[in-house]
């Protein structure tokens, strides 16, 4: 999540590098952003 949020890199690119599905990472990022509110 930090790689997406701190670097503004696309979720799909980071997910591919980590070997996970982009929807999974997207869900994690969205949940993290909701908790910050």
N, CA, C and O atoms as a DFTB+ gen file, in Angstrom:
148 C
 N C O
     1  1       0.818      -1.179       0.000
     2  2       0.000       0.000       0.000
     3  2       0.864       1.246       0.000
     4  3       0.573       2.211      -0.708
     5  1       1.916       1.229       0.785
     6  2       2.783       2.408       0.843
     7  2       3.375       2.734      -0.519
     8  3       3.531       3.904      -0.868
     9  1       3.703       1.702      -1.289
    10  2       4.301       1.937      -2.608
    11  2       3.335       2.683      -3.515
    12  3       3.760       3.492      -4.339
    13  1       2.057       2.424      -3.377
    14  2       1.046       3.096      -4.204
    15  2       0.805       4.505      -3.685
    16  3       0.802       5.465      -4.457
    17  1       0.605       4.628      -2.391
    18  2       0.228       5.912      -1.803
    19  2       1.386       6.906      -1.810
    20  3       1.203       8.063      -2.189
    21  1       2.570       6.471      -1.396
    22  2       3.696       7.393      -1.272
    23  2       4.330       7.754      -2.603
    24  3       4.915       8.830      -2.727
    25  1       4.230       6.893      -3.592
    26  2       4.880       7.176      -4.876
    27  2       3.896       7.514      -5.977
    28  3       4.303       7.894      -7.075
    29  1       2.607       7.381      -5.703
    30  2       1.550       7.639      -6.700
    31  2       1.691       6.749      -7.933
    32  3       1.267       7.115      -9.029
    33  1       2.290       5.578      -7.738
    34  2       2.413       4.630      -8.850
    35  2       1.090       3.921      -9.057
    36  3       0.321       3.753      -8.111
    37  1       0.816       3.505     -10.283
    38  2      -0.440       2.797     -10.553
    39  2      -0.537       1.489      -9.771
    40  3       0.445       0.762      -9.617
    41  1      -1.726       1.214      -9.292
    42  2      -1.965      -0.014      -8.535
    43  2      -1.590      -1.237      -9.368
    44  3      -0.972      -2.170      -8.855
    45  1      -1.958      -1.236     -10.640
    46  2      -1.677      -2.396     -11.496
    47  2      -0.179      -2.665     -11.603
    48  3       0.246      -3.820     -11.594
    49  1       0.618      -1.614     -11.704
    50  2       2.069      -1.774     -11.835
    51  2       2.665      -2.356     -10.554
    52  3       3.468      -3.287     -10.607
    53  1       2.277      -1.813      -9.421
    54  2       2.802      -2.296      -8.142
    55  2       2.348      -3.736      -7.889
    56  3       3.135      -4.566      -7.434
    57  1       1.088      -4.029      -8.183
    58  2       0.572      -5.388      -7.978
    59  2       1.349      -6.398      -8.817
    60  3       1.676      -7.486      -8.343
    61  1       1.642      -6.039     -10.052
    62  2       2.396      -6.942     -10.924
    63  2       3.780      -7.213     -10.347
    64  3       4.245      -8.353     -10.356
    65  1       4.442      -6.169      -9.843
    66  2       5.773      -6.335      -9.256
    67  2       5.732      -7.226      -8.017
    68  3       6.674      -7.972      -7.747
    69  1       4.631      -7.142      -7.265
    70  2       4.507      -7.931      -6.042
    71  2       3.954      -9.330      -6.293
    72  3       3.972     -10.179      -5.402
    73  1       3.461      -9.568      -7.511
    74  2       2.923     -10.876      -7.850
    75  2       1.545     -11.136      -7.274
    76  3       1.184     -12.280      -6.998
    77  1       0.766     -10.060      -7.092
    78  2      -0.597     -10.216      -6.596
    79  2      -1.566      -9.593      -7.591
    80  3      -1.161      -8.827      -8.465
    81  1      -2.845      -9.923      -7.457
    82  2      -3.862      -9.396      -8.360
    83  2      -4.090      -7.918      -8.052
    84  3      -4.096      -7.513      -6.890
    85  1      -4.279      -7.119      -9.099
    86  2      -4.440      -5.681      -8.890
    87  2      -5.697      -5.343      -8.091
    88  3      -5.716      -4.348      -7.367
    89  1      -6.740      -6.151      -8.211
    90  2      -7.957      -5.898      -7.431
    91  2      -7.700      -6.083      -5.937
    92  3      -8.252      -5.356      -5.110
    93  1      -6.867      -7.052      -5.600
    94  2      -6.524      -7.284      -4.196
    95  2      -5.802      -6.074      -3.625
    96  3      -6.161      -5.575      -2.558
    97  1      -4.791      -5.610      -4.331
    98  2      -4.048      -4.441      -3.866
    99  2      -4.955      -3.217      -3.820
   100  3      -4.866      -2.409      -2.896
   101  1      -5.815      -3.081      -4.799
   102  2      -6.752      -1.962      -4.815
   103  2      -7.658      -1.963      -3.594
   104  3      -7.928      -0.913      -3.012
   105  1      -8.123      -3.141      -3.212
   106  2      -8.958      -3.253      -2.005
   107  2      -8.183      -2.838      -0.763
   108  3      -8.712      -2.140       0.102
   109  1      -6.927      -3.269      -0.675
   110  2      -6.103      -2.909       0.478
   111  2      -5.871      -1.402       0.542
   112  3      -5.961      -0.799       1.611
   113  1      -5.572      -0.799      -0.604
   114  2      -5.321       0.646      -0.659
   115  2      -6.587       1.411      -0.269
   116  3      -6.522       2.365       0.506
   117  1      -7.726       0.998      -0.798
   118  2      -8.983       1.674      -0.462
   119  2      -9.305       1.550       1.024
   120  3      -9.752       2.517       1.642
   121  1      -9.086       0.387       1.594
   122  2      -9.342       0.192       3.022
   123  2      -8.420       1.077       3.853
   124  3      -8.853       1.674       4.839
   125  1      -7.165       1.162       3.465
   126  2      -6.198       2.004       4.177
   127  2      -6.612       3.469       4.117
   128  3      -6.573       4.173       5.127
   129  1      -7.007       3.923       2.938
   130  2      -7.430       5.322       2.783
   131  2      -8.683       5.618       3.600
   132  3      -8.817       6.711       4.151
   133  1      -9.606       4.654       3.686
   134  2     -10.820       4.844       4.502
   135  2     -10.458       4.997       5.978
   136  3     -11.068       5.795       6.688
   137  1      -9.470       4.236       6.437
   138  2      -9.065       4.309       7.841
   139  2      -8.407       5.634       8.177
   140  3      -8.441       6.063       9.331
   141  1      -7.816       6.285       7.199
   142  2      -7.161       7.571       7.441
   143  2      -8.169       8.694       7.670
   144  3      -7.824       9.738       8.223
   145  1      -9.391       8.483       7.254
   146  2     -10.412       9.538       7.406
   147  2     -10.922       9.630       8.808
   148  3     -11.780      10.463       9.099
